[in-house]
């Protein structure tokens, strides 16, 4: 276990200037780490404290988590104190103190220390139960999944508890934001209005943007609290008025700003007349319930006015609730708020249907109201997108903005996975159903449905409500006439969608049911719900690949099913999105049991064994990602339709559901290029000023380099440097062995090349190594290697790495590479005789057994010493770590392993006795023998009961 970063932070907080943050002792390859000459702050302009790789705001308090094996130091409390420098600039300083001396004295004879606490407390009668509960609290989420699903069938369709956390895995929670963008400033104005809907999931921010009365945007810019650019998204060319994108890997300081509503978003057009609109990103309580929306614009040119309306229907009554967010409608620059009367109208073809008059303030122009008891005509016009909402001021200079109301729009995909496990009468048939939907502004719903692996013929395909009573189905729309038995698909449009149905569709309250001859009530069933936009190049507008137990070899009778979108981009990288339903879960409390699935991709080839690649392990119901290092063989199988995607579980490790994948591609030569176009833009075409603000940027040779970029340093063109999160790593370029007789050395190159012009005609070509189809494929040299063979790996652009040896592990097809172990050197000044050699040697004239000098720390081949705190330790030394504010931790053992400090908590034996105690200064509890127990009881007769459990 390496020394945690947080422990090093704690040591530094208490004045230790010895901290060695270089990566030399942690590298697994022979590389020379060079720290950035100036390490940038976590984020420019944001005051706070950085501790253990985390950022804390001013006045935050926390218990430092030093990582395994130390854990959370509950008796140490850290505080981010506000400080000011001489110029008055505010900054944060970490101050940590031991709070154990502040613990109150417990009012009992035998206090106990509960897990997660610093101070001892008196035991309670139900203490054993509470301790047991504390062990299980992390798993409570998984137990709740198995409860109450049948009870949900009796609830009315408007009870949204059905859409609970059942399908949400750890880390899948999301926060929604909204922004209204207008062009009103003191310098310029615009007629354009845009609305941005944003969803934060983990560290990715997905955004859907619609716009009116402006040209096609070219850039989306996110601004931090100081108004500087935090992220820029270049809008791809297209004809739609919807912009979809994802900002990935948000830094924690920026996530804090986003959560505290300190960020703004700006849209810039690329037309001849440059336009900009901008707005603040905010949270809003209406986003969860919103099912209809409207973007409000003005008919005046360059008015700088705009707004949005978020609307929803009541669950049981025909009441239309709405909230208005207005920008620029009220012109008032005074400090004191001004009360302004407004008029809100519901309009159909210039006929006023409803009108509401109210007052709003200039400082808070948002307005919420409800239109009660919409009649059937109003509901019909609402469903067709023909109702208009208009807002006007009634002051001396009246202003008005208006817009049509449509179903809520976003880049998310409305889809459903139908499984036998989710049927009204759950079963395990191994079949699958898959559906995708598209809602238009006029209320038309396009659908594509496919089913496979059923036990009998389809007799019914219906869109339904959730049953009000057990097995009492409520059918909304019958898709059976459009079902084609030959293809197993139903494709069509539903043009009679009512407003209530649109509301329920966008609230994930509709279901799709497949009835068969053997299961008249339904063999497959699935909830229709939105899948958050991911930014991957997956063709969500097309039917996905169905995944079912029916396709596994041999077939698996399971209640689970799924579907997957798969594509191959121009760089020959594989994009995949997988959605599953009803995967098997075990009842034991092991973490592996809660890892719901392992997604794999492989080849179906009758002539050889099946080769599989792991895509990802996942919790919950979704898995997505990009696979870059794909073999030519796998790309060929994808092109021919002989590849598969498979999801394995603990109950079915050889595959629970599977589907055949066909992705036509032109990748006969394998993956192209080092980075794709988007990555190239991000890494190399950045403005130098923007690079300075990136916390992962490296500063080297008076230049800023983006994270992930590579370059040749000016001091030596036989080195190649890369930036890895503020750390510069420079490796020597190892030239390949040439087989030609004559070589030339280009001036601008490190390695010699063959002089082909002077090559004798009778020169034999180098012998080609036979490729073994049953061996291992290595991406570096893109060759097959025979089982049991070893080789030095070829890694572009460095060439052959002679400090590593790779081995093909027989029939498993796995390549195992490890660093070459260099001999221990006794000389003080070892040398590397040849630049391509891996290990250094002692020169002939220097064979004295002197120790390793500090000046030769770049020799990474022999055993290195370790530095922990202020002390140096030789290789294989052992010690107990000393932690500030805590002291020596005798229950932790640390040792030096070739320059790497590793620590581990002492393992305590399992005790079977009933009487257990812990001695002062002891790491592990011990059994109390009968004699010692009697002695203790005689000394303390009134505490006899405390020894019984």
N, C-alpha and C positions, 0 to 999 in steps of 0.2 A: 504494500500500500504506500504510494508516494505521499510526501508531506503535503497536506492540503494547502491551497492558496490562502484560505482564510487564516490559518495558523501563522503563515508568514506575515500576513497583514497585522495580526495582533502583536506579533513580535516587533514590527516596525512602529506601530502606534506608540509603544512604550519606549521609544528612543533608540532602537537598535539600528545602527548604521551599516550593519554587516550584511544586509539582505542581498543575496545573490540570486538575481532573477533570470540569469541567462539560461538558455535551454541546452547548454552543452552536456550537462549531466543527465539529460532526459532523452537525448537523441538515440534512435535505434539504428540510424544510418550514419556513415562517416561524413558528417556535415559540420561546417564551422558557423556557429550562430553569432550574429553581430546585432547588438541591441540598437534600436533607433537612437539617433544622436539626440533627439528631443522627443520625449514621450508626450503625446498630446493628452489633454485632459479628457475625462469621460465624455464631456459634451460642452462645447463652448457656450458660455453665457448662462449655464445652469448651475446655481450654487448648491453645494451639498457635499457629501463625503463619499469616498470610494473605499470599500472595505471588503476584502476577500472576493473580488470580482463582481461585487454588487454595488449599486449606487443607492445612497440614502439621502432623503431630503433633510433640510435644516431642521433641528430639534427632534428628529426621529430617534427612538431608542430601540434596542434589540439585544438579544442574547447571541453572541457569536457562535456560528455553526462552523466548527473546525473540520468537518468532514470525518469520514471513517479513518482510523478507528476511534478518534477522540469524541466525536459527536457534538451536541449542543452544550455549551458551557452555561448551565442555568444559573450558576452562582456568579457569573460575570455579566455585567450590564454595560453596554456601550451606548454612547450618546453623541450625536452629531451636533456639536456646539457651534453657535454662530460667532464668527470672528470678523474683525475689520482690519485691513491693512492701513498703512499710513495715508494712502490716497482715499480711504473711506470705502473701498470696495469690499463687499461682503463675501466671505468664503466659509467653508465648513472645516472643522477640526474634530477628529475622532478622539474621544476620551472614554476609557474603559476603567471600571472599578469593580472590586470584589464586594458583593452585597451580602455575603454570608454573615458578617458581623451584625447586620441589621435585622437578622431573623428574630422574631419574638420567642420568648421562652414558652414552650407548650405546657399546658396544665395537666400533665399526666406523667406516670412513671416511665412508660415505655413508648415514646413517640416513634413514629415510623417515617421514612422518606419515600414519598410517592414518586413514581416515574414522572419525569418532566418538571420536578419541583426542586428548589434549592433548599428550602426550609423544611424541617421535620414537623409533622402534625400528629395529633392524637388519632389513634385508630378508631374506626366506627364499626358498628355491628355488621354492616354489609360491606366491609372493606374488601373481603376476598372477591366478592362479586364485582366491585368497582375495578379491582386490578385486572380481573379477567376481561371486563368490558373494555378497558383501555387497550388491551392487546388486540381486541377484535374491532375497535372503532374504525381502523383503516379499511376493514373489509365490509363494513356495514352496507356500503353502496351495492355490493354484489348480492347480499342477502335480500335487499329490497327488490331486486329485479324479479325475484321469483314469486312475489306476493301480489295478490289482488287483480290479476289480469282477467280472471273470469268475472270478478265483481264489477269490473269496468263495463262489461257488456250490458249491465242493467242501468247504467247512467245514461242520461239524455245526450243527444249528439252535441249539445252546446257545452258540455262539460269538458274543458280542455285538459283535464288531468290525464287523459289518455296519452297526450304528447308530453310525457314526463321525461325524467333523466334515464329512462330505460335504455335508450340507444346512444347515450352519450358516454364515451369513455373518459378516462382521466385526461384532463387537459383539453377536452373538446368544448368547453363552455365558450360562449361568445358574448361580446358586448357590441351593441348597435349604436351608430352615430348618424347624424344627418347634418347637412350644410345647405344653406341657401346662398347662391352666388349671384351677385349683381355687379353692375359697373359704375356705381355712383361714387365718385371721389371729388376732391376739390380741383383736381387737375383735368380730369376727363370723365366722360359719361358714356354709357353704352345702352343699347336697347336689349341686349341679351340677358337672359335669366337661365340659370342652371340649378339643378338639384342633384346632390350627391348623397347616396346612401352607402354607409360604410359599416363593415363588420370586422371586429378584431377577434381573431381566434389564435390562441397561443401567441406567436410573435409575427403573424401575418395579418395585414390589413387589406381585405378585399373591398373594392369600391365599384359601384354602378352609378353612372352619371348620365343624365338626360339634359338636353339643352334646347332652348327655343330662341328665335329671333337673333341668331348669330351664326357665323360661318363654322365650318368644321374645325374643332380645336386641333392644335398640333402638339401641345404640351399640357400636362397636368402637374402642377407644382405644389408641394406641401411645404408650408412655412412654419418654423418653430416660433417660440415665444418672443424672439428678438426680431422676427421678420426675415431671417435668413433661410435659404433653401435647405431643407432637410432631405428631400427626395424629389426626383423628377421622373415623370413617366412620359415617354414619347408615344403619342397616339398613332397606332398603325392606320394606314389608309383604308378607307371603307366607306360604304354608302349609308350605314345605319345611323340613327340619331342616339344610339346607346353606346357608351364607352365602358368597357370592362377592363379591369386591371387589378393587380395585386402588388402591394408593397411588402416584400418579405424581409424577415430578420430585423424587425424594429429594435433599435437599441433601447435598453431599459429607461434611460432618461427621457427619450422621446415618447415611450409608452406612458410614462408618468404625466408628461405634458398633455398627451392625448386624453388620458382619463380625467385630467383636471381642466379640460376645455381651454387649453392655451394655444392650440394650433389652428392654422387657417389653411384653406385650399384655394388655389388660383388656377384658372383656365385661360390659356393664351391661344388665339387663332393664328393661322398662317396665311390668311387672305391678304390681299393687297392693302386693305384697311385693317391694320392690326387692332384687335379687340382683346380686352381683358375683363374677366369677371372674377370676383373674389368673395369669400364668405368664411365665417367662423364655424369650426367643427364642434358640434354640441351633442350631448346625450339628450334623449327626450323620451318621456314616459309613453308617448303615443306610438312609438315605433313597433312595439310588440303587437299591438292590436290593429295596426293600420292594414286595411285591405283595399282601400281606394285612395287615389291621390290626384292632385292637380297642381300644375305649375302655372302661376299667375304672372302675366306680362301686361305691359302698357302699350297702347296704340301709339303713344307719342314716341318720336325718334329721340334716342339718346337721353331717355328720361332717368336712367339709373334706378328705376323702381322695379320691384318684383316681389314674389313671395311664393309660398307653397301652402297647400291645404292637405292635411292628413285626416282621412275619414275612415269610419268603420260603422258597421251595422250592429245594433243590439243583438244579443244572442237569441232572444225569444220574441222581440217586438220589432216592428218596422221603423225604428228610430235611427236616424243618421247622425252620429256624433262626429264633430270635426274640430280641428285645431288649426288656426292660421298662424304662420310665421311670416311677418311682413318686413320688407327692407326698403327704405327710401320713400315710403309712401307719405310719411309725416316729416315735413321739413322744419326742423327746429334745432337751433344750435345753442340755446340758452342752457344754463346750469340747472335751473329749476324745471321740474317736469311739467309738461303742458297736457291738459286734458283735451282730447280731440274726439268729437263724435264721428262714428263711422256707420255705414250702412252695408249689410251683407245680404246679397240676393241669390236665390236659386233660380236659374233662368233656363228656359227651353225655347230655342229659336226666337230670341228677343222678347219672349213673353215671361214676365216675372211670376214665378210660382209661389215663392216664399220670400219673406223679407224680415230681417232682424236689425234693429237699431241698438247701438250700444256706444259706450265711451271707452277709449283706450288712452294710455299715457304715451307721451313721446319717448320716454325712456324704456318702456316695455310694451311695444305694440302688439304682442302676441294676444290671441283671442280664442276662446273655446266656447262652444255652444252646441246644442242638439236640436235637430229638426225632427219633430215627433210625428208619428203616424203617417209615414209616406204611403200614398195610395198606390194602386196597382200600376197606373200609368207612369207615375214618377219612378217607381221601381223598375219598370220596363225601360224607360229612357236612361236610367242609371246604368243598367246592365249593358246598354248599347253604346255607352260613352257619349250620349247626346245631351246630358245635363251640364250646365255651365255654372260656376260659382264666381260672383263678382263682388269686389270689395271697393268701396268709395268713401272718401272723406267728405264731410259736410261743412268744411270751413270756407273761408272767403275764396280760397283758390282750390277748388275741389280737384282731387286726383282719383283715378280709378285704375285698377288692375283686375284681370279676369283670366279664367282658364277652364278647359273642359275636364270633367271628372272621368277617370278611367280606372280599371283595375290596377292595383299596385304593380309597378314595373321594376325589374331588377335583372341582373345577369345570372341569377340562380336558375337551376334547372328543376322543373317540376317532374318528378319521376316516382316510380314505385317498383319494388321488388316483391313478387308474389311467391309465397312459400306454403307448403303443406303444414308446416308448424304453426303458421298464423291463421289457418282456416278456422271457421267457427267451431268445427269439431277437429281439433288438431290431429294431424297424422304424420306419417313418415313415408312418403311415396317416392322421394328422390326427384320430383318434378320441379319445374321452374317457370315463372312468368315474369315478364319484364315490360315496362311501359314508360313512355315519355310523353309529355304534354307541352303545348305552347298556347298561351292565352293572348289573344289580340285585343286591341283597344275597343273594338266593336262588340266584344263579348263572345266571339267565336273561339272555341277550344279545339285545336288540332290534336290528334292523338295517334300514336303508333304503339301497338301491343303485339307481343309474341309469347307463345307458350311452347314448351317442349318437355318430353319425358313424362307425359301423363299416363295414367293407368288405363284410361278409356277415352272415347271421343268427347269433345267439348259439346255441351248442350246449352250453355249459357255463359255470356261474358257481359258483366254489368258493372256500372259505377253506382256505389251505394253509400248510404249514411251508416253511421255506427248503429247497431241494433238497439232499440229502446228496451227490448226484453230479449231474453235468451232465445237465439235462433229465430227471432222475428226480424227478417231482413226488410230494409227500406230501400227499394230500388229507385234511383234517380234517372238513369239512362241505360238503355239496352244496346250494347254494341254487337250483339250476336249476329244481326244481319250482315255486318261488315266483316265477319270472321271468315277467313279462307282456310278451309281444312287442309288443302294441299301445302300451303306455306306455313300454316300455324300462326298467321298474323291477321291483325285487324287494323286497317289504316283508314282514317276518315276525319271528319270535322263535326263538332256538335255546335250548331248555331243557335240553339234555343236555351242557352245558359241564362238562368235567372240571376238577379243581383244577389239573392240569398246564396245561390250555389257558388258564385264567384267568391263571396265572402268566406264560405266554408272551405273552398278549394285552397285559398291563400292562407287559411288558418290550419291547414293540414288535417281537416276533419272529414275528408272523403276517402273511400276505399274502393278497390277494384276486386271483383270476385270472379273466379273461374269455376263453373259447375261442370261436372262430367257425368257420364252415364252411371258410373259406379258411386259417385258422390254428388247427389242431386243438389244438396245445399252448398256445396263448394269444396273442391279439392285443393285449390290454391286461393290465397287472399293476401292482399298487401295494402298498406296505408300509402296514400298519395301525399308526398311531402316534398319540400324544396331541398335541393342539394346545393350547398353554398358554393359559389364560384371559386375556383382554385387557381386560375391562371395558367393551368397546363394546356398544352396543345392537344386536348382530347376532343374528338368530334361528338359533342353532346347532342347535336341536332340529329344524329343518326342513332338507330337502335343499337344498344350495346351488345356485347357478347354475353349470352346467358351462361350462368354457372350452376351446375346441378350435380347431385349425387348420381344421377342417371348416366352422366358422361365419364365417371370415374371407372377405371378398370382394375378389378371387377366393380360393377355398380354398387353404390352405397345407398341403402334405404334410409334417408335422413329427412328431417323436417326443415333443413336449411336450404337456402338457395341464394343466388346473387347475380349480379351482372357487372361487366367491366367495359370501360371505354379504353381503347388502346390505339396509339398512333406512333408513327416514326417521323421525326422532323428532318429538316434538310441536313442536319449534322449527323443523322443516323442514330439519334438518341431516342430511346423508347419512353413515351409518356403513358402513364396508366392511372386510372381511377377505378377503384373497386368498391361496390356497395353490397353488403350481405345482410341477410335476415335469418334469424333463428339458428345461429350457430350453436353447436353443442357446448354445454358448460358443465363442468364437474362440480361436485358439492364440497370437495375438500378445500381447506384453507391454505392452498399453496399459491404463490404468486403466478407460477407458470399456468395454473388452471385458469387464471383470469386473463391471460394473454389469449384473446379469443381466437386468433388465427395467424397462420404464417402464409403469406401470399408468395407463390412461386411461379416462375415461367420456365417452360421446358420444351423439348422437341419430341414429337411422335415419329419414331423411326423404327420400322419393323426389322431392319437389318442389324441394329445394334441396341445396346441398352439405352434407356431413356436418360438424357442428361437434363438436370434441373438447375436453375439459378434462383436463389432467394431474392425476392423483391423487397419484402419488409414484414416485420411482425406488427400486429396491430390489436388495439383494444376496440371496444365499441363496435360500430357497424361500417366503418370506412377505412380505406387505405389508399394512398396516392403517392406518386413520386415520379422521378425520372431516373432511368437506368442508362448510363452512358457507355460503360465498357462492355459492349455487346460483341460477341464473336460473329465472324462472317457466316458461320454455319447457322447460328440462331436467326440472324437476319434473313438468311435464305429460307429457313423454315417458315418464318413469319410471312415472307413473300408468297410462298407456295401454299400457305394455309395448313401447314403440318405442325404448328406450334400450339401450345395450350397454356392457359392460366389455371392454377390450382390453388385452393385454400385448404390447408391442413390444420387440424386441431389436435388436442391431446388425446381425444377419444378416437380420432381417425388420423393418425400421423402420416399415413400414406395417401391422404387426400379425402376430404369430405365432400367438396364440390369442385367441379372442373368444367372448363369450356374450351372449345377449339377456337384459336385466334387466326384470322387472316388479315394481314396488313400489307398490301402491295407497297413495295419500296424499290429504290434503285441503289441499294447499298451493297453491291457485289464486292466492293473493296473495303468494306468495314466502316467503322466510325471515322468521320472526317473532321480534321482540325482539332485543336486543343480546346477551344471554347466556342460556343455558339455565338450568333450575332448579338444577342442581348447581352451575354456576358462580356463580349468584346467591347461593346459600348460602355458597360459599367466599369470595366477594368482599365481601359487604355484611352478612352476619348473623354476623360473627365477634365473639367476646368481645374487648373492648379489651385485656385482659391477654394473650390469645393473639396478638393483632396485634403486640404489642411484641416477641414472640419470633420472629416471622417475619423472616428476613434480608432479604426483599424489600419490607418495609413502608416507607412514606414518612411522615415526621413534618413536618407543615405546619400553621401557625396553631394550634399547641398541640393538634393532633389527629393520631392515627395513621390512615393510609389504606392499605388493602390493595392489593397489586400488581394492576394492571388496572382499578382502580375510577376513576370519574369523579365530579366534584362541581363545584359553583359556589362560588368563593371568596367569603368574606365581604367582602373589600375592594372587589369590583366584580362585579356580576352580569352584566356583558358580557364576562366571561372564563369559560372552561371549563378546568378543570385535570384532569390524569390522573396516576396513579402508575405509573411504568415502572421497576421494579427499583431502588428507593431514590431515583429521580430524579423530581421533580415537574416536569411540563411544562404550562404555562398558555398557551392560545391565545385570541386575541380571537374573539368570536363574530361572524361576518359575516352580517348580516341579508340575507335575499333581497329582491330588488326587487319591490315590490307593484304590481299593475296596477289596483288600485281607486282611486277618487278621494278617499275619506275614510278616514283611519286613526285608530286610538286607541293609546295607549301604556299597557299594563297596568303597575301599580306593581311587581309582582314579576317582570316579564319585561324582557329586554334589548331585544328587537325589537318594533317596532310591528306591529299586525295590522289587517286590514280591519274597518271598522265595518259589518257586514253589515246591521244594522237600518236604517241610513240610506242604503243603497246604492240609487241610482235604478234603477227597473225596466228602463229602456231601456239600462242600462250593458251594453256588449257583453262577453261572456266573452273572456278572452285566447285568441288564436289557438293552436291546437294544432299542434305541430310534427309533421309527417308522420314516421311510424316506417318505417324501411327494413329489411325483413327480411334484406337482404344486408349490412347494416352491422355495427355493434358494439353489444353490450349492455353498459351501464355500471351496476354495482350501486348506485352512490350515488343516482342519480335514477331507477333502474330503468326506463330508456328505451333504445330503439334509436336509434343515431345514424348518419346517412348516411355512406358512405365519403368521407374527405377533410375532413369537418367538424371544427371545433375548438370547445371550450366550456370554461368554468370548471367544475370538478367540484363537485358537491353532495355533501357528506359529513355525514350525520347524526352527532351533533346540532349540528354547528358551522354548517351552512348552506353557502353558496357560498364556496369558497376561491379568492379572486381572485389569489393568489400562485402559482397553478398553472394550466396550460393543458393540456387533454387533446385528443388527436387520434385519429380513427378511421383506422386503417391499412388502407384499401381492403378488398379481398375477403378478407384474412386474418382479419378479425374481431378484431384485437388493438387494445386501447386503450393508447396511449402517453401518459403524463402526465409533464410536466417543470416544474421551477420557473421562474417568470418571472425573467429576468435584468434586474436593476435597473441604471440607469446609475451610473457612478462620480461621486460627489459631491465637490465641492471645498470646501464650506462646513464650518464647525466645528459647527454646530448644525442639522442637517437636521430637518425636521418632516414628519409625515404629515397632509395636509390633511383627509382624511376617514378615519374608522376603518376603512372597508371598502377603502380603497386599499391596494395591495400595497407600492409603493415610496415612500420618503420623497423630499422635495424640499427644495431650498434656499429659504429665505424670500427675498423680494424685496430686503430691506434687507441681506442677508448673502450676498455673492457672492465673498468673499475666498478665495483658493486655499490655505487652511490645511489641514494634515493632519488626519487622523482622531484625535480625542482619546480617551484611555482611558475617560473618563466616559461615552462614548456607545457602549459595547460592545454595547448592545442593538440598535443599527442593524445588521441582518443582511443589508442589501441590497448594499452596496458591497464591494469587496475588503477582507478583514480580515488583520491580521498574525498570525503564528504564534509560539508560545512553545515552545522546545525547550531543556530544561535551564534554565540561567539566562539564556539569550539570547532576544531578540526578533528575528524576521525579517519583512521586508516581503513582500507578495505577489510571487511568482515568484522569490524569492531561492533560491539553491542553496548547499548546504554538505555537508561530510562530518561525520557525527554523532560525538560524543565519548561513549564509554560508560565508566562507572567500572570500574576495575580492568583495563580493556583498552586504553583510550586512543582516539585518533582512528582510525576505521575508514574508511580511504581507498578501500576496495572497495565502500562503500555510499554512494550519493548520496541526499540528502534535499532536498526543495523545499517551498515554501509555496504551497499551492493554495487561495486564498480562505479563509484561516483554518484550513485542514486541513493538518497536516504529513504528507507522504507520503515513503516511502523505498523504494529499490529497489537490489538488488545489481547491480553492473556486469556486463553480459553479455560473456562472453569469446568470441572467434571460435573456430571449429572448426579445429584444426591437422591438416594432412595429412602433416607431416614425421615422420621416425622419431626424430630426436634432439630431445628437448624438455627445457627447463629452466625454472625459475622464479627470477627475480632477487629479491634482497632488497628488500622494500618494494613489489614489483610485485603487482598483483591477478591478472593472467592469466599462464599459462605462455607461453613463447615458443619459436620454433624456433632451434636453434643452427646458424648457417651454417658452411660448411666451414672458412673461415679462422679463425673464432673457435674452432672445435672443435680445429683443429690447435694453436692457441696454448695452449688449456687442456690439451691432452694433453702438450705439451712441458713445461708447468709442473708437471704432475702425471703423470709417466709411469707410475707404479704404479697409477694409477686408470683406465687406458685402458678396461678392461672395463666400467666403470660407465656409459659413454656408449653402450653397445650394448644393444639390446633384442631 
